[in-house]
Structures are given as structure tokens and as C-alpha cells.
Amino acid sequence: MQSFDPASLKYLRSRNLKAKMVRLMVGNGIDFRTGATIYNTRQVSTFASGRPYSWTLAGDPLYFDAMFTSAGLAEIKTCADGISPWKSQRLSLRILP
């Protein structure tokens, strides 16, 4: 089972689902000059894609980049067996002039 939202994984874990669970990670875009992943954007059409929707509903200001900290990874461990990062979080994606 894989999900972008920790709330769904926590719910399934509480129901004793025996399947392996994977936390999916994503951002809103890539800065091709630096290769950095962009999480926070002011574009209305992407107001939640840089973070789990349950965080948006709860008013939590964090984005997926918070999950790559020691505290974030410890939180993921409570509900998932692993993570699946977005490509730009693992590969350098830059456009050189």
C-alpha cells in the first residue's frame, strides 16, 4: 500500500493491515538552475501538492521537505515501512546553459 498522506497510512495501520506500507513524497516543481525541489508555491492550483492534504485541512504549514529531517523520518516510521521519494529528491535535475 502506498500513499502521499500519512493519515491514510496511520488509519490502515490501526486496522491491522498486514501489507507493506510506503510513504510517497513529492514536491511542486524543480528549480532547473539549481536542481532543488520546490515544495511551497503560491499558485492556487498547487496549494496542497507539496504536502499531504490532511495537513492542509488541519492548517499544518509543513511541506514534504519536513519529512526528510530526522524527526520527519521518525514520524514516517510509525506508519510506513519505507518511503518513495520523487525523482528530483534523488537525482540532480539541472539544465545547463
Rosetta blueprint (number, residue, H / E / L):
1 M L
2 Q E
3 S E
4 F L
5 D L
6 P H
7 A H
8 S H
9 L H
10 K H
11 Y H
12 L H
13 R H
14 S H
15 R L
16 N L
17 L L
18 K L
19 A L
20 K L
21 M L
22 V E
23 R E
24 L E
25 M L
26 V L
27 G L
28 N L
29 G E
30 I E
31 D E
32 F L
33 R L
34 T L
35 G L
36 A E
37 T E
38 I E
39 Y L
40 N L
41 T L
42 R L
43 Q L
44 V H
45 S H
46 T H
47 F L
48 A L
49 S L
50 G L
51 R L
52 P L
53 Y H
54 S H
55 W H
56 T H
57 L H
58 A H
59 G L
60 D L
61 P L
62 L L
63 Y L
64 F H
65 D H
66 A H
67 M H
68 F H
69 T L
70 S H
71 A H
72 G H
73 L H
74 A H
75 E H
76 I H
77 K H
78 T L
79 C L
80 A L
81 D L
82 G E
83 I E
84 S E
85 P L
86 W L
87 K H
88 S H
89 Q H
90 R L
91 L L
92 S L
93 L L
94 R L
95 I L
96 L L
97 P L
